[in-house]
């Protein structure tokens, strides 16, 4: 192994290498950064077609998207309805299917009006007009008026009038089953003809008659005792008995108001749900429960909407009849008004019925 001599302590060491001095760059200048190798170039990404722009959805207070309400497919929205929905829906029903809603009242109402004309019932109005025109300067005289009526209402005339008025009423019965069915179908966007409605619901005519008879019996049974007391008191000139009869009559009228509005949907249920009359009574009470005053208010408002113009038109017709001495104009105007009022009233009842079912969660 080679040995080296120890270093001479008198010999100076060679200077150690010093690191390069750091040069402070002038103000505003920085030392050059190291250069890195260039990044490889990748091929350009393919261009995709632009996505379609969707309309912004309304936001709920929590920030969740609220789906838009579906547009109604028929005459009304298929949900619990507002007052405006029901009233406008009754008019829309007539416009949606005028062939049934106006055509049926025009046909059956026209036949009924002809029977009423030949029954002689308009003759009573003619007697009143003749009496007023003849005695307008002499003033009212009840005895003369009774002579006019007694001469007109002979036994034969009374029989003729009763039979033809009954026929005039029976002729209108098909409207009671076809119009509600047409209104219910229109609410869902279905347009049916008169023949289709007649075939679908003519079998409900007898149950409907039975239900109507029961309703009439309820009215007569409620008013029977007050009416008898009032009439007997009048015959005997017994003022206290007449007063009791009048008071009981008022109480009975209030009772009938609540009873009949709870049975408001009986005819509609008989027709649309194929119920028996007794089952329809229970069903109507269930549907009205919780919405009594709503049903009362909307039905009365609907009656005013069509009733006030009808009264005005009827008054004009009677005035024309009085002026010319003929009732033909009055009869024509009465017929024209009934052609519109009948489908409106039936449509309003059906929409109230559907609204009650929507509110109870039976329909969706």
C-alpha positions as CSV (number, residue, x, y, z in Angstrom):
1,X,0.0,0.0,0.0
2,X,1.5,3.3,-1.0
3,X,2.0,5.7,1.9
4,X,2.0,9.5,1.4
5,X,4.1,11.8,3.5
6,X,2.2,14.0,6.0
7,X,1.6,17.6,4.8
8,X,4.2,20.1,5.6
9,X,2.8,22.5,8.2
10,X,4.9,25.3,6.9
11,X,3.4,25.0,3.4
12,X,0.3,27.2,2.9
13,X,-2.9,25.6,1.9
14,X,-4.4,26.3,-1.5
15,X,-7.4,28.7,-1.5
16,X,-10.8,27.0,-1.3
17,X,-13.2,27.7,-4.2
18,X,-15.8,30.4,-3.4
19,X,-19.4,30.3,-4.6
20,X,-20.3,32.9,-7.2
21,X,-21.3,36.2,-5.8
22,X,-25.1,36.9,-5.8
23,X,-25.7,40.0,-7.9
24,X,-28.7,42.0,-6.7
25,X,-30.8,42.9,-9.7
26,X,-31.6,46.6,-10.3
27,X,-35.0,47.7,-9.0
28,X,-37.9,46.5,-11.3
29,X,-35.8,43.7,-12.8
30,X,-35.9,40.0,-11.9
31,X,-33.5,37.3,-12.7
32,X,-34.2,35.3,-15.7
33,X,-36.2,32.1,-15.0
34,X,-34.9,28.8,-16.1
35,X,-36.2,27.6,-19.4
36,X,-38.3,24.4,-19.4
37,X,-38.8,22.2,-22.4
38,X,-41.8,22.9,-24.4
39,X,-45.0,20.9,-23.7
40,X,-46.1,18.5,-26.3
41,X,-49.0,19.7,-28.6
42,X,-52.2,17.6,-28.4
43,X,-54.7,17.4,-31.2
44,X,-57.7,19.9,-31.0
45,X,-60.8,18.6,-29.3
46,X,-63.8,17.9,-31.7
47,X,-66.5,20.6,-31.7
48,X,-70.0,19.4,-30.5
49,X,-73.3,21.1,-31.6
50,X,-74.6,23.7,-29.2
51,X,-77.1,22.4,-26.6
52,X,-80.7,23.7,-26.9
53,X,-81.6,26.5,-24.6
54,X,-84.4,25.7,-22.1
55,X,-86.7,28.3,-20.5
56,X,-85.8,29.0,-16.9
57,X,-88.2,27.4,-14.4
58,X,-89.6,29.5,-11.6
59,X,-87.9,28.9,-8.3
60,X,-89.7,28.3,-5.1
61,X,-88.6,30.1,-1.9
62,X,-86.4,27.0,-1.0
63,X,-84.8,27.1,-4.5
64,X,-86.4,23.9,-5.8
65,X,-87.8,24.0,-9.3
66,X,-91.6,24.2,-9.6
67,X,-93.0,22.3,-12.6
68,X,-95.4,24.4,-14.7
69,X,-99.1,23.7,-14.3
70,X,-100.4,21.6,-17.2
71,X,-102.8,23.4,-19.5
72,X,-106.4,22.3,-19.2
73,X,-107.5,19.7,-21.8
74,X,-111.2,20.6,-21.5
75,X,-113.3,23.5,-20.4
76,X,-111.9,23.7,-16.8
77,X,-108.6,22.8,-15.1
78,X,-108.7,19.4,-13.6
79,X,-108.1,20.4,-10.0
80,X,-110.0,22.3,-7.2
81,X,-111.5,25.2,-9.0
82,X,-111.9,28.9,-8.2
83,X,-115.1,30.9,-8.6
84,X,-113.8,32.2,-12.0
85,X,-113.0,28.7,-13.2
86,X,-116.5,27.5,-12.5
87,X,-118.4,30.5,-13.9
88,X,-116.2,30.8,-17.0
89,X,-116.3,27.1,-17.4
90,X,-120.1,27.1,-17.6
91,X,-119.9,29.5,-20.6
92,X,-116.9,27.6,-22.1
93,X,-119.0,24.4,-22.0
94,X,-121.7,25.9,-24.1
95,X,-119.1,27.2,-26.6
96,X,-117.1,23.9,-26.6
97,X,-120.1,21.8,-27.6
98,X,-122.9,24.0,-29.0
99,X,-124.4,21.2,-31.0
100,X,-125.5,19.4,-27.8
101,X,-125.6,22.2,-25.2
102,X,-127.7,24.6,-27.4
103,X,-129.1,22.2,-30.0
104,X,-130.8,19.9,-27.5
105,X,-132.6,22.8,-25.6
106,X,-133.6,24.3,-29.0
107,X,-135.2,21.1,-30.1
108,X,-136.9,19.9,-27.0
109,X,-137.6,23.4,-25.7
110,X,-139.2,24.3,-29.0
111,X,-141.5,21.3,-28.8
112,X,-142.4,22.1,-25.2
113,X,-143.1,25.7,-26.1
114,X,-145.5,24.7,-28.9
115,X,-147.4,22.4,-26.5
116,X,-147.6,25.3,-23.9
117,X,-148.9,27.6,-26.6
118,X,-151.7,25.2,-27.6
119,X,-152.4,24.4,-23.9
120,X,-153.9,27.8,-23.5
121,X,-151.6,28.9,-20.7
122,X,-150.6,31.9,-22.6
123,X,-154.2,32.8,-22.9
124,X,-154.3,33.7,-19.2
125,X,-151.6,36.3,-19.9
126,X,-153.7,37.4,-22.9
127,X,-156.7,37.9,-20.6
128,X,-154.6,40.0,-18.2
129,X,-153.4,42.2,-21.1
130,X,-156.9,42.5,-22.5
131,X,-158.3,43.4,-19.0
132,X,-155.6,46.0,-18.4
133,X,-156.0,47.6,-21.8
134,X,-159.8,47.7,-21.6
135,X,-160.0,49.0,-18.0
136,X,-156.9,51.1,-17.8
137,X,-158.9,54.2,-17.4
138,X,-161.5,52.7,-15.0
139,X,-159.0,51.3,-12.6
140,X,-158.6,47.7,-11.3
141,X,-161.8,45.8,-10.6
142,X,-161.2,42.3,-9.2
143,X,-164.8,41.2,-10.0
144,X,-164.5,42.0,-13.6
145,X,-161.1,40.2,-13.8
146,X,-162.7,37.1,-12.3
147,X,-165.4,37.2,-14.9
148,X,-162.8,37.3,-17.6
149,X,-161.0,34.3,-16.1
150,X,-164.1,32.3,-15.4
151,X,-165.3,32.7,-19.0
152,X,-161.9,31.5,-20.3
153,X,-161.2,28.6,-17.8
154,X,-164.0,26.3,-18.7
155,X,-163.8,22.6,-17.5
156,X,-162.8,21.5,-21.0
157,X,-160.1,24.2,-21.2
158,X,-158.8,23.1,-17.8
159,X,-158.4,19.5,-18.9
160,X,-156.7,20.5,-22.1
161,X,-154.4,22.8,-20.3
162,X,-153.4,20.1,-17.7
163,X,-152.7,17.4,-20.3
164,X,-150.7,19.6,-22.6
165,X,-148.7,21.2,-19.7
166,X,-147.8,17.7,-18.5
167,X,-146.7,16.7,-22.0
168,X,-144.7,19.9,-22.2
169,X,-142.9,19.0,-19.0
170,X,-142.2,15.4,-20.0
171,X,-140.7,16.6,-23.3
172,X,-138.0,18.4,-21.4
173,X,-136.9,15.4,-19.4
174,X,-134.2,14.2,-21.9
175,X,-132.4,17.5,-21.3
176,X,-132.0,16.5,-17.6
177,X,-129.8,13.5,-18.6
178,X,-128.1,14.6,-21.8
179,X,-126.9,18.0,-20.7
180,X,-125.2,17.0,-17.5
181,X,-123.5,14.1,-19.3
182,X,-122.3,16.5,-22.1
183,X,-121.0,19.0,-19.5
184,X,-119.0,16.4,-17.6
185,X,-117.5,15.1,-20.8
186,X,-116.6,18.6,-22.0
187,X,-114.7,19.2,-18.7
188,X,-112.3,16.4,-19.8
189,X,-112.1,17.6,-23.4
190,X,-114.6,15.1,-24.9
191,X,-117.3,16.3,-27.3
192,X,-120.3,14.1,-27.5
193,X,-123.3,14.4,-29.8
194,X,-126.9,14.4,-28.8
195,X,-127.5,10.8,-29.9
196,X,-124.4,9.6,-28.0
197,X,-125.5,11.4,-24.8
198,X,-129.0,10.0,-25.3
199,X,-127.8,6.4,-25.7
200,X,-125.3,6.7,-22.8
201,X,-127.7,8.1,-20.2
202,X,-131.3,7.6,-21.3
203,X,-131.4,4.6,-18.9
204,X,-131.0,7.0,-16.0
205,X,-134.3,8.8,-16.8
206,X,-136.6,6.7,-14.5
207,X,-134.2,6.9,-11.5
208,X,-134.0,10.6,-12.1
209,X,-137.8,10.9,-12.1
210,X,-137.9,8.9,-8.9
211,X,-135.4,11.2,-7.2
212,X,-137.3,14.3,-8.3
213,X,-140.5,12.9,-6.9
214,X,-138.9,12.3,-3.6
215,X,-137.5,15.9,-3.5
216,X,-141.0,17.3,-4.3
217,X,-142.5,15.1,-1.5
218,X,-140.0,16.6,0.9
219,X,-141.0,20.1,0.0
220,X,-144.8,19.3,0.3
221,X,-144.3,17.5,3.6
222,X,-142.4,20.4,5.1
223,X,-144.8,23.0,4.0
224,X,-148.1,21.1,4.5
225,X,-148.9,21.9,8.1
226,X,-148.0,25.6,7.9
227,X,-150.0,26.0,4.7
228,X,-153.0,24.3,6.1
229,X,-153.0,26.4,9.3
230,X,-152.6,29.6,7.2
231,X,-155.5,28.7,4.8
232,X,-157.9,27.5,7.6
233,X,-157.1,30.7,9.5
234,X,-157.9,32.8,6.5
235,X,-161.2,31.0,5.8
236,X,-162.3,31.3,9.5
237,X,-160.9,34.9,9.7
238,X,-158.8,33.7,12.6
239,X,-155.9,36.1,12.8
240,X,-153.8,34.2,15.4
241,X,-154.1,31.0,13.5
242,X,-153.0,32.8,10.3
243,X,-150.0,34.3,12.2
244,X,-149.0,30.9,13.5
245,X,-149.3,29.5,10.0
246,X,-147.1,32.3,8.6
247,X,-144.5,31.9,11.3
248,X,-144.3,28.1,10.8
249,X,-144.2,28.7,7.0
250,X,-141.1,30.9,7.5
251,X,-139.4,28.4,9.8
252,X,-140.2,25.6,7.3
253,X,-138.7,27.7,4.4
254,X,-135.4,28.0,6.4
255,X,-135.4,24.3,7.0
256,X,-136.0,23.6,3.3
257,X,-133.2,25.9,2.4
258,X,-130.6,23.8,4.3
259,X,-132.2,20.5,3.4
260,X,-132.4,21.1,-0.3
261,X,-128.9,22.5,-0.7
262,X,-127.6,19.4,1.1
263,X,-129.4,17.4,-1.6
264,X,-128.2,19.8,-4.3
265,X,-126.3,17.1,-6.2
266,X,-128.9,14.3,-6.1
267,X,-130.0,14.6,-9.8
268,X,-126.3,14.9,-10.9
269,X,-125.2,11.9,-8.9
270,X,-128.1,9.8,-10.2
271,X,-127.1,10.6,-13.8
272,X,-123.3,10.6,-13.6
273,X,-122.6,7.9,-10.9
274,X,-125.6,5.6,-11.8
275,X,-126.8,5.7,-8.2
276,X,-130.3,4.8,-7.0
277,X,-132.3,7.8,-5.6
278,X,-131.7,6.8,-2.0
279,X,-128.0,6.3,-2.5
280,X,-127.9,9.6,-4.3
281,X,-129.3,11.3,-1.2
282,X,-126.5,10.0,1.0
283,X,-123.9,10.7,-1.7
284,X,-125.1,14.3,-2.1
285,X,-124.8,15.1,1.6
286,X,-121.3,13.7,1.6
287,X,-120.2,15.9,-1.3
288,X,-121.8,19.0,0.1
289,X,-120.2,18.5,3.5
290,X,-117.5,21.1,4.1
291,X,-118.5,23.2,1.1
292,X,-122.1,24.1,1.9
293,X,-121.8,27.9,1.8
294,X,-119.4,27.8,-1.2
295,X,-122.0,25.8,-3.2
296,X,-124.8,28.1,-2.0
297,X,-123.0,31.2,-3.0
298,X,-121.8,30.1,-6.4
299,X,-125.1,28.6,-7.4
300,X,-127.0,31.8,-6.3
301,X,-124.5,34.0,-8.1
302,X,-124.9,31.9,-11.3
303,X,-128.7,32.3,-11.0
304,X,-128.3,36.0,-10.8
305,X,-126.0,36.2,-13.7
306,X,-128.5,34.6,-16.1
307,X,-131.7,35.4,-14.1
308,X,-131.4,39.2,-14.2
309,X,-131.0,39.4,-18.1
310,X,-133.8,36.9,-18.4
311,X,-136.1,39.1,-16.3
312,X,-135.2,42.1,-18.4
313,X,-135.8,40.4,-21.7
314,X,-139.0,38.9,-20.4
315,X,-140.2,42.3,-19.3
316,X,-139.4,43.8,-22.7
317,X,-141.3,40.9,-24.3
318,X,-144.3,41.5,-22.1
319,X,-144.2,45.2,-22.8
320,X,-144.2,44.6,-26.5
321,X,-147.1,42.1,-26.1
322,X,-149.0,44.7,-24.2
323,X,-148.3,47.3,-26.8
324,X,-149.4,45.2,-29.9
325,X,-151.9,43.1,-28.1
326,X,-150.2,39.8,-29.1
327,X,-148.2,37.3,-27.0
328,X,-146.3,35.8,-29.9
329,X,-143.2,38.0,-29.3
330,X,-143.3,37.2,-25.6
331,X,-143.4,33.5,-26.3
332,X,-140.5,33.7,-28.7
333,X,-138.3,35.7,-26.3
334,X,-139.2,33.3,-23.5
335,X,-138.1,30.4,-25.7
336,X,-134.8,32.0,-26.7
337,X,-133.9,32.8,-23.1
338,X,-134.7,29.2,-22.0
339,X,-132.4,27.8,-24.7
340,X,-129.4,29.5,-23.1
341,X,-130.4,29.4,-19.4
342,X,-131.0,25.7,-19.3
343,X,-127.5,24.6,-20.5
344,X,-125.8,27.2,-18.3
345,X,-127.6,26.0,-15.2
346,X,-126.8,22.4,-15.9
347,X,-123.2,23.1,-16.6
348,X,-122.8,25.1,-13.5
349,X,-124.2,22.3,-11.3
350,X,-121.9,19.7,-13.0
351,X,-118.8,21.9,-12.5
352,X,-119.7,22.4,-8.8
353,X,-120.1,18.6,-8.5
354,X,-116.6,18.0,-10.1
355,X,-115.1,20.7,-7.9
356,X,-116.4,19.0,-4.8
357,X,-114.9,15.7,-5.9
358,X,-111.6,17.3,-6.7
359,X,-111.5,18.9,-3.2
360,X,-112.2,15.6,-1.5
361,X,-109.4,13.9,-3.5
362,X,-111.7,11.6,-5.4
363,X,-110.6,12.9,-8.8
364,X,-107.1,13.8,-10.0
